[in-house]
């Protein structure tokens, strides 16, 4: 699978507004097109594994698997549309 495969442009609605808010508060957007959202592995893991995974699947058609590293939960994906 190509990590730079195309995704559909996002339509502005309640779900995309929520995602933009999450990205603004806890996220990073790189020049290479990577979107990464981080949080506390204990307090935020459920939110990542349920809500953020759901929003990314609905908005971008991507499947996320949150990972834990050094007590930080990380969810992210890469797309040419974000670079």
Order of alpha helices (4+ residues) and beta strands (2+ residues): alpha-beta-beta-alpha-beta-beta
